[in-house]
């Protein structure tokens, strides 16, 4: 397709997207200078995993690293990257920062992917712009882009796998061919070697194929579903064998936390604790899944993503939280305000999600975006299961970074569905003005929080 500069310059939405990505790039890259990866979730363990590969030429043992059960692909790639810089004469400390910068770029890649997927699925630039702004300024996304972790790499790959799926229009069997399916299956096989959560993606595509086959009476989909499960399973089996040899079991979602006596109580998953709205930092409202989920998504609930060397701490304007980490009083105030202003999003997504379900039921589950709904539900269910199976909240089993792809999926499905209704309203212009006014205010407040102080 021929690039038309004049068309671009006369498209305000494309201009807004470009400006936003430029500003977001500055924020993400700048924050690396004011954050140590060791401060983050398992920050030191991720780094040690990488350097064990470099120094010893092997994977770490459980005695050396409690993340040794993690799939190795991300760490092997990072080790190759780090070893290249070490060979060029850079110090180990400098190399660690270079890998951190890679995280910032992967985060931007994830944000850009959310916009691309939204446009391919909805064909609406304004919905795509919103999803990109929401995802890019969402605290859980911006914070994950600050440190070295396999989480962000996995979710970025997943998002771009979905882009490829919908770009090829694989939601319709008339576009199926064995070459495309082979590429997609190989992509899934790569994902499972990055993170165990990739099996949520594998199972989601299998469930979708089963539903598609039944609703369209196209039984080849069942054969493809079986093919995907077998091929991905076979290609993943070497890691299962490795886990069995090392841990004595292969089929567990967390080999480190394998010994347990109890599960999380059911009340935890149905209770709401409003204390989090007054103080959105650990361990406020730790008896409520929904309160923790809200705070972990929109603010730094676990208090691990601050610049703990900023001047605010030197001035004594801080206090210690329940996890014995310091947090500045100014930061808590800004995060509390942001959390309150984030509540309308919950209303948008709940109503939009309900509308999407109604539209899907009316189509008899034939709408093209069914896979995205199944995948979003699968990711959310995986987080619930992880907390129920491993109820160790103080050790971080309840983290929304585990399901990053969930957020762009929910945003594009819910807002896209709501727009279909608003378009028919007489006063839609007023509604759009109010909505975008809110998005602008929320964006300013979010930038004020994610911009790390010096």
Secondary structure, DSSP 8 states (H G I E B T S, - for coil): ----HHHHHT-HHHHHHHHHHHHHHHHHHHHHTT--GGGSTTHHHHHHHHHHHHHHSS---TTT-TTTTS-SHHHHHHHHHHHHHHHTT--HHHHHHHHHHHHHHHHHHHHHHHHHHHHHHH--HHHHHHHHHHHHH-HHHHHHTTS--HHHHHHHHHHHHHHHHHHTTTTSGGG--HHHHHHHHHHHHHHHTT-TTHHHHHHHHHHHHHHHHHHHT-THHHHHHHHHHHHHHHHHHHHHHHHHHHHS-SS-S-STT---S----HHHHH---GGGGT--STTTTTT-HHHHHHHHHHS-TTS-SS-TTSHHHHTT-EEE-TTS-EEEHHHHHHHHHHHHHHHHHHHHHHHHHHHHHHHHHHTTS-STTHHHHHHHHHHHHHHHHHHHH---GGGT-S-GGGGHHHHHHHHHHHHHHHHHHHTTSTTHHHHHHHHHHHHHHHHHHHHHHHS---
